[in-house]
Amino acid sequence: MALLLSCALLLTTAACNDDKKSTSSGAATPSASASFEQQKLAKTRFVANAGLAAGATYQWIVKPYRAGKFKKGADGRTFALVKAGLAGAFTYNRLKAAVNNAKGDPLLAKAVAPLSAGIESIKDLGTKFRKGEAGDADVSTFENLINNVKDAGKSAGAEVVDKVPSASELGG
């Protein structure tokens, strides 16, 4: 739902191009509400991207791990590990996008800034999952990072809700 709303807002804003007004000299100047609009869109995009990262982490990493799907000999282990690997890469990508989105809102940027190093630390964990080399610490790293992003968003007035991406979104 958040993703649909953010896309609708983005398309409406792009189509209307209300961010600038022309002056008599033909030069563009920012409107009084441009800064507010940019901050609102920054929060909306942050929530959408962080929500997708949280949903992917829970659905394809944390939940299967707790169910024992990553243990040797478990039914569907290979498929679960491949999905976890894709989810790990997807989560990294969406969290990087969320941090980039947060830069458009000063309060959100300040709240999220300390998490950048943690996000970089998960960059190669997707590969570890695909190879079946991930363990307790790796799953905890993902879970803790997602919780920290959610807390940072909440403290800045941008509450993140899990949004499970489709399998095609993971692979795309």
Helices and strands as residue ranges (DSSP letters): H 2-16, E 20-22, E 28-30, H 34-57, I 58-62, H 63-66, H 77-102, H 106-112, G 113-115, H 116-121, H 125-130, H 136-155, H 167-171
